[in-house]
Amino acid sequence: MVKPGVLMHRCLPDLQALLEPKYRVFPLWEQSDKEAYLAENAESIRGLIASAAMWVDATLIDKLPKLEIVSKTGVGVDRVDLHKCKERGIAVTNTPDVGTDDCADMAIGLLLATMRHICAADRLVRKGLWPKLGNYPTFAHKMSGKHLGIVGLGRIGLAVAKRAEAFGCKISYLARAEKSGLPYKFYATVLELAKNSDMLVLTCALTKETTHLVGREVLDALGPEGFLVNVARGAVVDEQELVKALVEERIAGAGLDVFENEPQVPQELWNMENVVLLPHMACRTRNTVKGILELVVSNLDAHFSGKPLLTPYLDD
């Protein structure tokens, strides 16, 4: 029996090891002429594994006439042309739930690191400046008991809320609709949520409606004592306006795991002591990555054996 062909665009040795016993792997990252390679092998490629950085647009899909399934590593599908996939009858799967705890943990970690100046204070000690300058200046902010606003109360947002309860935070949220049975206050607009929050955490999906949801008006509503944490997608925030707000001290600080044009990060943020910058790693722990890769392969296995997909985003 001929193994189904699966295209991988980046080197993931652990994933490749899981795939090779059952699939013919097409390693796009190894090719100097990617266009020629795709053209040569298009008839054999039935599956595609897409990481967060990969654009699965109509142009790519049109180059793969036998494509049946896009198996996504991660939750977000904002870089997949879902309309084109639906039109072609291509299944799309993602990996929800696997990274929920890690992402929520990181959101709390970013709040603490940013508000308490943990990274800046660590740098002071490492540079040998503590004996020379004395104790770190009292610029830090308390997190416990503050008002936390969560944008997007899905799996990750709820996990952040549960963790914040342990800090005695007063929790409010924005979602498509008010959720019943929760002890949290609902706001219908992000502006009202920001006005009533000391800390704003973004956990929503990136969609047409949420692109640049957080701009100048929302940042000004958050105010000079307010903190922003983003573990969603970079484009949920108007990055230029965020940089201006931080430079002009119109908000107190930001903890950012994601950016609009990754891996490019605005240089103005590099030396700000009240900003913590991470390379899109909220869900990247050894345990979670292993679970994500296994789920990616399990979705492929289900599809090619005619069984129901484990985590369909778009079912074929």
ABEGO torsion letter per residue (X at the ends): XBBBBBBBABBBAAAAAAAAAABBBBBAAABABAAAAAAAAAAABABBBBBAABBBBAAAAAABAABABBBBBEABAAABBAAAAAAAGBBBBBBBGAAAAAAAAAAAAAAAAAAAGAAAAAAAAAAGAAAAAEBBBBABBBABGBBBBBBGBBAAAAAAAAAAAAAGBBBBBBBABBBBGBABBBBABAAAAAAABABBBBABBBBAAABGABBAAAAAAAEAABBBBBABBAAABBAAAAAAAAAAGABAEBBBABBABOABBBAAAAABAABBBBBGAAABBAAAAAAAAAAAAAAAAAAAAGBBBABBABBX
